[in-house]
Amino acid sequence: MSNIALSQKAQKLMTLCDQRGFQNLDDLLLAALLNSGCPAICMTEGCDQTADMEPDQDQGFCEACGGQTLVSALVLADLI
């Protein structure tokens, strides 16, 4: 059996899917494209705070850890 190491972006996208109730990444990205608020997640290690942000957000404020570290799903997936 081989070990597959996910990048931090991939890990955060999967966490965002789980926390927001999406069964897969395609469903998350479709919802992000169709809605005005885009799901975003904190990129700080150990913090998985989520919020709805602008689709192009790459430095949103995280209420949990206080950093400018929230990144939208569309930015994480390199669609923006």
N, C-alpha and C positions, 0 to 999 in steps of 0.2 A: 504494500500500500504506500502510495506517495503522499507526502505532506504538501499541501497547497497553502502558501502564505498570501493572505489578502492584503492589499495595500490599505493604508489608513482610510483613503477615500472610499474604497469598497466596503470596509468594515462599517464606516459611518453610514453609508447608504443602506446597508442591510439593517442596521440598528434603527434607522429612520423608518424603514418599511415595517419593521416589527412594532415599533412604538405607535405608529399611525394606523396600523391595522391593514396594511396592504399585503397581498399574498406574494407579490413579486415586484421587481424593480420597474418593469414596464407599466404596471398599474400606478405606481407612485409617480413616475415621470409623466404619464398621461394626465393624471389629476393636477400635477404642477403646471402643465401647459394650458389646461382648460380653465383653471381658477385664477382669480386675481391675486390671492395669497398663495405663496409657494412654501411648502414645508422646508424648514431649515434646521440644521443641527449644529451644536457646538463642536468645534474641532479640537478642543483641549482634551488631552488624554485623561480618562476617568470621568469626564463630564459628558453626559448625553442629553443635555437640555435641548428641547425642540421648541420651535415657534413658527408662526407663519410670517414670512418676510417677502420683500420684493423678489421677483424672479432672478435679478442680477446681483443679489446681495452676496458680498464676500467678506464683509467685516461688520456684521450685525452685533448688537450688544447682547451678551448672555446674562440673563438675570440670576442664574445660578452661581456662576464663577466670577462675574464682573468683567470679563474680557470682551474685546471686540472680535469675537471668534465664531459667530454664527455664520454659516455658509448655506446657501440654498441648494436644494437637490439638483437643480438644473446646472449650477456652477460645478458641483461635485462630479456630476456625470459628464462634464466638459461639453454640454450642449449650449452654453453661453460663454 
